[in-house]
Structure formats: structure tokens, C-alpha cells
Amino acid sequence: MRAYVIEARARANRPVNDAISPAESRRREQAVNFARASVGLEGFKPSAEAEAGARQFIKGEIQLADLFVKVKPDAEQAHSR
């Protein structure tokens, strides 16, 4: 996963929706699957919004930097209790 992040940063200056190769699409899908597994092991489930973003990332419609985690205010308060 770390190698993927390093490679993604190197390609960050490429325009969004630049045609990605099948190999790049597979690498992106593997990274997303790894993230899903990691989140699942923590006992969480990705939101529909996160899944939609993951599909866009795999297709090359958005870059890695465009994916981010939002903490809902009520979830943050519940965690601090």
C-alpha cells in the first residue's frame, strides 16, 4: 500500500480523467480493496458516498487526493464519551 501512495503522489500532477491504463486501474482497485478490508477490520462500513468516491477513483475520474474522510459531528461526540 505504501508503494502505491508514493507512486500516486508522483502522478498527482497529471490531469484528472487522464486515460488510465488497465494496470493502473487494477492497482487502484487493489488499494481500495485493501482500504475496505482495513476499515472492516476496525468494525466500520464505508458510506455510500465513500463507495461512490472509490468507484470514481478506480475509473480515473478523480485523484487520490480527492478522496477524504469526513467525521460526522455526532460520531465525533460519541467517540469522545
N, C-alpha and C positions, 0 to 999 in steps of 0.2 A: 504494500500500500504506500509506503513512504516513497519508493521509487516512482510510483505513479504521480504523487503530488509534486515531486521535483520536476518530472517531465512536463506536467501540466503547467507549472509556473513558467517553464521555459517557452511554452507555446501560448502563454497568456496574451501576448500582443497580437495574435492572429485575430482577424475579424470574426465576429460571431457569425454562425451559419456558413463558415468556410466549409466546403465539402470535406467531410472527414472520411478517412479510409475505413474499410471493414475492420481492419486490425485495431484502429483507434476506437471504433465503436465497441468492439469486444473488450478492450482494456477498460473503457468507461463502464460497461455493464458489469465487469468483474469488480471494479471499485465500488459501484453502487450495491452490488450483492454483498460485498464484504461489510459495507456500512449498515445495510439492513440486518445482517446477522449480528453485528456488534450491538446495535440498538435493541434487537430482540433478546439478546442475552442479558441486557440490563433490565428487561421486563417492560420495555416500551414498544409501541407500534407507531410506525410513521403515519403522519396525517395524509389525507387525500391530496392536500396541497404539496406536501413533500414528495409524494409518489409522482405527481404530475411534473414537478421540477426535475425529478430523477429521469423520467422519460425524455424530457426536453434535453437534458444534459447528454444522455446516451445518443440521441439523434444528432447532436451537434448544434442544436438551436440556441443553447446558452453555454457559457463557460463555467468552470468550477467555481470561480469567484462569485457567480450569480446565485449559487445555492447557499443558503444560510439557514440558521436555526433561530426560530422565534420562540421566546418563552412567554406564554400567556401569563398575564398578571396574577390571576387566581392560582395558577400552578406554582408560580414563584412563591406566593404567600404560603401555600400548603407545604411546600418543601422546607420553609424556614421554621415551621412549627415543631 
